[in-house]
Amino acid sequence: MPIGYKEVQVTDKLLDKYEMEKELAQGWAKYAKFKSWLHYANLKRWQGQGHHVQYLTISSASGDQIVCTCGLFIEENEVGDLEALSPDVQLRISDLNLDQIQRVKGHRSLDDFKNSTVALIVDFVWEPKVGDYLWSAICQECGEIVVERANSEAKSFVAGHNISCGGDHE
């Protein structure tokens, strides 16, 4: 299967479980448990920020699967066979340094992990002058971009484009 979805939504209960295991571990096992906790804590943070990014690569004999924070996964060796962005959209976003998963359609909303989304928050930078991260987002349908905006503005961009450009919405 070249494309599919994994259950990746991180709950507070799961983080609490890893936190408890980390606290109970001894010696080097404590470090290993910390790394597990950190993996899921980072994923939960990115999901809460609305950030769609390749966060995991799973290797197997048949090839690598790359996985987005929304659960979308693709077989890396079959990316060319997947629904790609239109040439016009590709041209409009060409200045952005997007990873492979951000260039494929089929993402799910990080609000509910069920509905589809056509707009994605794809990058962030730390801006010392404002003391916060600034976010960039794209619409995979119309190619509009916002660059280095407050997270709330990037999320509003995503919500608006899901209404106007075709993501699932209630």
Number of C-alpha atoms within 10 A of each C-alpha: 7 13 18 14 16 12 10 17 17 16 11 10 9 14 18 12 11 20 17 13 18 19 11 11 14 11 7 9 13 15 13 14 20 17 14 16 21 15 14 18 19 13 22 19 12 18 22 12 17 24 25 27 23 20 16 14 15 12 12 8 5 8 12 16 20 21 26 25 27 30 23 24 26 23 22 19 12 14 16 10 10 15 11 15 19 13 9 12 18 15 11 15 19 10 8 15 10 14 12 15 22 20 16 19 18 23 26 24 26 22 13 10 19 13 15 19 25 24 32 28 25 21 19 18 13 12 11 8 6 9 8 13 15 19 24 23 29 26 23 27 19 18 18 15 19 15 17 17 17 16 20 13 16 27 21 12 22 23 19 15 22 22 15 11 16 16 22 14 11 5
